[in-house]
Amino acid sequence: MSEDKKEGGFFSQIKNQLIAGVGIVLTTLGGVFIDEVKSFAGIGDEVEPQTEVVHENNQSVNVQGPNIVINIPEQQPVKERVVIKEVKVNVEKKKEKEEEVDW
């Protein structure tokens, strides 16, 4: 009795699982029934029988795709050299003029 009053009791879980199982079975049966009614009325999906054609000849087929040509230009070795020379330049900072504000 005390297990029924708990939120997640054993019997409560069993009851929920049974309800879910019955719902799945009813949904499946409903889908099958609707498909049968559609096929009986002639509005269902028409399934064509699949036929397989077997050829008994030993022919080989050689299929080639288009030839792809990729042109890569020839790379020349670098003949120029870049020389970086550091030069120190004396830069004098200009003194800011002090402006007096007269109000």
TIRO-2110 file (N, C-alpha, C; in Angstrom, 1 decimal):
// TIRO-2110
0.8, -1.2, 0.0, N, 1, A
0.0, 0.0, 0.0, CA, 1, A
0.9, 1.3, 0.0, C, 1, A
2.0, 1.2, 0.8, N, 2, A
2.8, 2.4, 0.8, CA, 2, A
3.5, 2.7, -0.5, C, 2, A
3.7, 1.6, -1.3, N, 3, A
4.4, 1.8, -2.6, CA, 3, A
3.5, 2.5, -3.6, C, 3, A
2.2, 2.3, -3.5, N, 4, A
1.3, 2.9, -4.4, CA, 4, A
1.2, 4.5, -4.2, C, 4, A
1.5, 4.9, -3.0, N, 5, A
1.4, 6.3, -2.6, CA, 5, A
2.7, 7.0, -3.1, C, 5, A
3.8, 6.3, -3.2, N, 6, A
5.0, 7.0, -3.7, CA, 6, A
4.8, 7.4, -5.2, C, 6, A
5.6, 8.4, -5.6, N, 7, A
5.5, 8.9, -6.9, CA, 7, A
6.0, 7.9, -8.0, C, 7, A
7.1, 7.2, -7.7, N, 8, A
7.7, 6.3, -8.6, CA, 8, A
7.6, 4.8, -8.1, C, 8, A
6.5, 4.4, -7.6, N, 9, A
6.3, 3.1, -7.1, CA, 9, A
6.4, 2.0, -8.2, C, 9, A
6.7, 0.8, -7.7, N, 10, A
6.9, -0.3, -8.7, CA, 10, A
5.6, -0.6, -9.5, C, 10, A
4.4, -0.6, -8.9, N, 11, A
3.2, -0.8, -9.6, CA, 11, A
2.8, 0.3, -10.5, C, 11, A
3.2, 1.5, -10.1, N, 12, A
3.0, 2.7, -11.0, CA, 12, A
3.8, 2.6, -12.3, C, 12, A
5.0, 2.1, -12.1, N, 13, A
5.8, 2.0, -13.3, CA, 13, A
5.3, 0.9, -14.2, C, 13, A
4.9, -0.2, -13.6, N, 14, A
4.3, -1.3, -14.4, CA, 14, A
3.1, -0.8, -15.2, C, 14, A
2.2, -0.1, -14.5, N, 15, A
1.0, 0.4, -15.1, CA, 15, A
1.3, 1.3, -16.3, C, 15, A
2.3, 2.2, -16.1, N, 16, A
2.7, 3.2, -17.2, CA, 16, A
3.2, 2.4, -18.4, C, 16, A
4.0, 1.4, -18.1, N, 17, A
4.6, 0.6, -19.2, CA, 17, A
3.5, -0.2, -20.0, C, 17, A
2.5, -0.7, -19.2, N, 18, A
1.4, -1.4, -19.9, CA, 18, A
0.6, -0.5, -20.8, C, 18, A
0.3, 0.7, -20.3, N, 19, A
-0.4, 1.7, -21.0, CA, 19, A
0.3, 2.1, -22.3, C, 19, A
1.6, 2.3, -22.2, N, 20, A
2.4, 2.6, -23.4, CA, 20, A
2.4, 1.5, -24.4, C, 20, A
2.6, 0.2, -23.9, N, 21, A
2.6, -0.9, -24.8, CA, 21, A
1.2, -1.1, -25.5, C, 21, A
0.1, -0.9, -24.8, N, 22, A
-1.2, -1.0, -25.5, CA, 22, A
-1.4, 0.1, -26.5, C, 22, A
-0.9, 1.3, -26.2, N, 23, A
-0.9, 2.4, -27.2, CA, 23, A
-0.2, 2.1, -28.4, C, 23, A
1.0, 1.5, -28.3, N, 24, A
1.8, 1.2, -29.5, CA, 24, A
1.1, 0.1, -30.3, C, 24, A
0.5, -0.9, -29.7, N, 25, A
-0.2, -2.0, -30.4, CA, 25, A
-1.4, -1.4, -31.1, C, 25, A
-2.2, -0.5, -30.5, N, 26, A
-3.3, 0.1, -31.1, CA, 26, A
-3.0, 0.9, -32.3, C, 26, A
-1.9, 1.7, -32.2, N, 27, A
-1.4, 2.5, -33.3, CA, 27, A
-1.0, 1.6, -34.5, C, 27, A
-0.3, 0.5, -34.2, N, 28, A
0.1, -0.4, -35.3, CA, 28, A
-1.1, -1.0, -36.0, C, 28, A
-2.0, -1.4, -35.2, N, 29, A
-3.2, -2.1, -35.8, CA, 29, A
-4.0, -1.0, -36.6, C, 29, A
-4.1, 0.2, -36.1, N, 30, A
-4.8, 1.2, -36.9, CA, 30, A
-4.1, 1.5, -38.2, C, 30, A
-2.8, 1.5, -38.2, N, 31, A
-2.1, 1.7, -39.5, CA, 31, A
-2.3, 0.6, -40.5, C, 31, A
-2.3, -0.6, -40.0, N, 32, A
-2.5, -1.8, -40.9, CA, 32, A
-4.0, -1.8, -41.4, C, 32, A
-4.9, -1.4, -40.5, N, 33, A
-6.3, -1.4, -40.9, CA, 33, A
-6.5, -0.3, -42.0, C, 33, A
-6.0, 0.8, -41.9, N, 34, A
-6.1, 1.9, -42.8, CA, 34, A
-5.5, 1.5, -44.2, C, 34, A
-4.3, 0.8, -44.2, N, 35, A
-3.7, 0.3, -45.4, CA, 35, A
-4.6, -0.7, -46.1, C, 35, A
-5.2, -1.6, -45.4, N, 36, A
-6.1, -2.6, -46.0, CA, 36, A
-7.3, -1.9, -46.6, C, 36, A
-7.9, -0.9, -45.9, N, 37, A
-9.1, -0.3, -46.4, CA, 37, A
-8.7, 0.5, -47.7, C, 37, A
-7.6, 1.1, -47.7, N, 38, A
-7.1, 1.9, -48.9, CA, 38, A
-6.9, 0.9, -50.1, C, 38, A
-6.3, -0.2, -49.8, N, 39, A
-6.1, -1.2, -50.9, CA, 39, A
-7.4, -1.8, -51.4, C, 39, A
-8.4, -2.0, -50.5, N, 40, A
-9.7, -2.5, -50.9, CA, 40, A
-10.5, -1.5, -51.7, C, 40, A
-10.4, -0.2, -51.3, N, 41, A
-11.1, 0.8, -52.1, CA, 41, A
-10.4, 1.2, -53.3, C, 41, A
-9.1, 0.8, -53.5, N, 42, A
-8.4, 1.1, -54.7, CA, 42, A
-7.7, 2.5, -54.7, C, 42, A
-7.6, 3.1, -53.5, N, 43, A
-6.9, 4.3, -53.5, CA, 43, A
-5.5, 4.2, -52.8, C, 43, A
-5.1, 3.0, -52.5, N, 44, A
-3.8, 2.8, -51.9, CA, 44, A
-2.6, 2.9, -52.8, C, 44, A
-1.5, 2.8, -52.3, N, 45, A
-0.3, 2.8, -53.1, CA, 45, A
-0.2, 1.5, -53.9, C, 45, A
0.0, 1.7, -55.2, N, 46, A
0.1, 0.5, -56.1, CA, 46, A
1.5, 0.1, -56.1, C, 46, A
1.7, -1.2, -55.7, N, 47, A
3.1, -1.7, -55.7, CA, 47, A
3.2, -2.6, -56.9, C, 47, A
4.2, -2.2, -57.8, N, 48, A
4.4, -3.0, -59.0, CA, 48, A
5.4, -4.2, -58.6, C, 48, A
5.1, -5.4, -59.1, N, 49, A
6.0, -6.5, -58.8, CA, 49, A
7.4, -6.2, -59.5, C, 49, A
8.4, -6.6, -58.7, N, 50, A
9.7, -6.3, -59.2, CA, 50, A
10.2, -7.5, -60.1, C, 50, A
10.6, -7.2, -61.2, N, 51, A
11.1, -8.3, -62.1, CA, 51, A
12.6, -8.1, -62.3, C, 51, A
13.3, -9.2, -62.4, N, 52, A
14.8, -9.1, -62.5, CA, 52, A
15.1, -9.8, -63.8, C, 52, A
15.9, -9.1, -64.7, N, 53, A
16.3, -9.6, -65.9, CA, 53, A
17.7, -10.1, -65.8, C, 53, A
18.0, -11.3, -66.1, N, 54, A
19.3, -11.9, -66.0, CA, 54, A
19.8, -12.2, -67.4, C, 54, A
20.9, -11.7, -67.8, N, 55, A
21.5, -11.9, -69.1, CA, 55, A
22.6, -12.9, -68.9, C, 55, A
22.7, -13.9, -69.8, N, 56, A
23.6, -15.0, -69.7, CA, 56, A
24.7, -14.9, -70.7, C, 56, A
25.3, -13.7, -70.8, N, 57, A
26.4, -13.5, -71.8, CA, 57, A
27.6, -13.0, -71.0, C, 57, A
28.8, -13.4, -71.5, N, 58, A
30.0, -13.0, -70.9, CA, 58, A
30.7, -11.9, -71.7, C, 58, A
30.1, -10.8, -71.6, N, 59, A
30.7, -9.6, -72.3, CA, 59, A
31.4, -8.7, -71.2, C, 59, A
32.5, -8.1, -71.6, N, 60, A
33.1, -7.2, -70.7, CA, 60, A
32.9, -5.8, -71.3, C, 60, A
32.7, -4.9, -70.4, N, 61, A
32.5, -3.5, -70.8, CA, 61, A
33.6, -2.7, -70.2, C, 61, A
34.2, -1.9, -71.1, N, 62, A
35.3, -1.0, -70.6, CA, 62, A
34.8, 0.4, -70.7, C, 62, A
34.5, 1.0, -69.6, N, 63, A
34.0, 2.4, -69.6, CA, 63, A
35.0, 3.3, -69.0, C, 63, A
35.3, 4.4, -69.8, N, 64, A
36.3, 5.3, -69.3, CA, 64, A
35.6, 6.7, -69.3, C, 64, A
36.0, 7.4, -68.3, N, 65, A
35.4, 8.8, -68.2, CA, 65, A
36.2, 9.8, -69.0, C, 65, A
35.9, 11.0, -68.9, N, 66, A
36.7, 12.0, -69.7, CA, 66, A
38.0, 12.2, -69.0, C, 66, A
39.0, 12.5, -69.9, N, 67, A
40.4, 12.8, -69.4, CA, 67, A
40.4, 14.2, -68.9, C, 67, A
41.0, 14.3, -67.7, N, 68, A
41.1, 15.6, -67.0, CA, 68, A
42.5, 16.0, -67.1, C, 68, A
42.8, 17.2, -67.7, N, 69, A
44.1, 17.7, -67.8, CA, 69, A
44.3, 18.9, -66.9, C, 69, A
45.3, 18.9, -66.0, N, 70, A
45.5, 20.0, -65.1, CA, 70, A
46.9, 20.6, -65.5, C, 70, A
46.9, 21.9, -65.9, N, 71, A
48.1, 22.6, -66.2, CA, 71, A
48.6, 23.3, -65.0, C, 71, A
49.8, 22.9, -64.6, N, 72, A
50.5, 23.6, -63.5, CA, 72, A
51.7, 24.3, -64.1, C, 72, A
51.8, 25.7, -64.0, N, 73, A
52.9, 26.4, -64.6, CA, 73, A
54.2, 26.0, -63.9, C, 73, A
55.3, 26.0, -64.8, N, 74, A
56.6, 25.6, -64.2, CA, 74, A
57.1, 26.8, -63.3, C, 74, A
57.6, 26.4, -62.2, N, 75, A
58.0, 27.4, -61.2, CA, 75, A
59.5, 27.7, -61.4, C, 75, A
59.8, 28.9, -61.5, N, 76, A
61.2, 29.4, -61.7, CA, 76, A
61.8, 29.6, -60.3, C, 76, A
63.1, 29.3, -60.1, N, 77, A
63.7, 29.6, -58.9, CA, 77, A
63.8, 31.1, -58.7, C, 77, A
63.8, 31.6, -57.5, N, 78, A
63.8, 33.0, -57.2, CA, 78, A
65.2, 33.5, -57.4, C, 78, A
65.4, 34.5, -58.2, N, 79, A
66.7, 35.1, -58.5, CA, 79, A
67.0, 36.4, -57.8, C, 79, A
66.0, 37.0, -57.2, N, 80, A
66.2, 38.2, -56.5, CA, 80, A
66.4, 38.0, -55.0, C, 80, A
67.1, 38.8, -54.4, N, 81, A
67.3, 38.7, -53.0, CA, 81, A
66.8, 40.0, -52.4, C, 81, A
66.2, 39.9, -51.3, N, 82, A
65.7, 41.1, -50.6, CA, 82, A
66.6, 41.3, -49.3, C, 82, A
67.2, 42.4, -49.2, N, 83, A
68.1, 42.7, -48.1, CA, 83, A
67.4, 43.8, -47.2, C, 83, A
67.2, 43.5, -46.0, N, 84, A
66.6, 44.5, -45.1, CA, 84, A
67.8, 45.1, -44.2, C, 84, A
67.9, 46.4, -44.3, N, 85, A
68.9, 47.0, -43.5, CA, 85, A
68.3, 47.9, -42.5, C, 85, A
68.7, 47.8, -41.3, N, 86, A
68.1, 48.7, -40.3, CA, 86, A
68.9, 49.9, -40.2, C, 86, A
68.2, 51.0, -40.2, N, 87, A
68.8, 52.3, -40.1, CA, 87, A
68.2, 53.1, -38.9, C, 87, A
69.0, 53.6, -38.1, N, 88, A
68.5, 54.4, -36.9, CA, 88, A
68.4, 55.8, -37.4, C, 88, A
67.3, 56.4, -37.1, N, 89, A
67.0, 57.8, -37.5, CA, 89, A
66.7, 58.5, -36.2, C, 89, A
67.4, 59.6, -36.0, N, 90, A
67.1, 60.5, -34.8, CA, 90, A
65.9, 61.3, -35.1, C, 90, A
65.0, 61.2, -34.3, N, 91, A
63.7, 61.9, -34.5, CA, 91, A
63.5, 62.7, -33.2, C, 91, A
63.5, 64.0, -33.3, N, 92, A
63.3, 64.9, -32.2, CA, 92, A
61.8, 65.1, -32.0, C, 92, A
61.3, 65.0, -30.8, N, 93, A
59.9, 65.3, -30.6, CA, 93, A
59.7, 66.8, -30.4, C, 93, A
58.7, 67.3, -31.0, N, 94, A
58.4, 68.7, -30.9, CA, 94, A
57.7, 68.9, -29.6, C, 94, A
58.1, 69.9, -28.9, N, 95, A
57.5, 70.2, -27.6, CA, 95, A
56.2, 70.9, -27.9, C, 95, A
55.3, 70.4, -27.2, N, 96, A
54.0, 71.0, -27.4, CA, 96, A
53.9, 72.4, -26.7, C, 96, A
53.4, 73.3, -27.4, N, 97, A
53.3, 74.6, -26.8, CA, 97, A
52.2, 74.6, -25.8, C, 97, A
52.5, 75.2, -24.7, N, 98, A
51.6, 75.3, -23.6, CA, 98, A
50.6, 76.5, -23.9, C, 98, A
49.4, 76.1, -24.0, N, 99, A
48.4, 77.2, -24.3, CA, 99, A
47.7, 77.5, -23.0, C, 99, A
47.7, 78.8, -22.8, N, 100, A
47.0, 79.3, -21.6, CA, 100, A
45.6, 79.6, -22.0, C, 100, A
44.7, 79.2, -21.3, N, 101, A
43.3, 79.4, -21.6, CA, 101, A
42.8, 80.6, -20.7, C, 101, A
42.4, 81.7, -21.3, N, 102, A
41.9, 82.8, -20.5, CA, 102, A
40.4, 82.8, -20.7, C, 102, A
39.8, 82.7, -19.6, N, 103, A
38.4, 82.7, -19.5, CA, 103, A
37.9, 84.0, -19.2, C, 103, A
END
